């Protein structure tokens, strides 16, 4: 039950992740985006968290708060507002927030919501196959293309721009379980679900 509840609570995040993945496959996220010029300038001005002067933190957070609040992400300032962050942690937070294209992510989230609403009301005649240009497989792809994708994947992983999305494949009825298959305990480790074990393996 806890696993099922967790999946239900994570459903909006999974929808967002799938929407962003679709955008990535269409090369939208692989191009250099254009964000707010002031945010770009601030991000370029600081090469590392330590380079942010303490005297500028208040003004910087005021600007960041305006951007993130407009995108519905003001919760990221929770620990800052609670006075729980040291100056070093405040610098790190400001630096990290400057790297996030929060405006574009908000636009992508709204598009995902619109598509989800449209899809839920679509008729069979309105449903079309996934764009062929976004689909391929290793069996029919050249070795050069596979090598290029491999290099790109390693580059994106190094940049922290890759996430793993692990989903359950339906109810585990044939396994004698009423829970999703991903929540089913492994035979040798009954207290360890498939999703839990895979998450630990990826983390290591």
Buried (B, 14 or more C-beta within 10 A) or exposed (E): EEBBEEBEEEEEEEBBBBBBEBBBBEEEBEEEEEBBEEBBEBBEEBEEBEEBEEEBBEEBBEBBBEBBBEBEBBEBBEEBEEEEBEEEEBBBBBBEBBEBBBBBBBEBBEEBBEEBEEEEEEEEEEEEEEEEEEEEEEEEEEEEEEEEEEEEEEEBEEEEEEEEEEBBEEBBEEEEEEBBBBBBBEEEEEEEBBBBBEBEEEEE
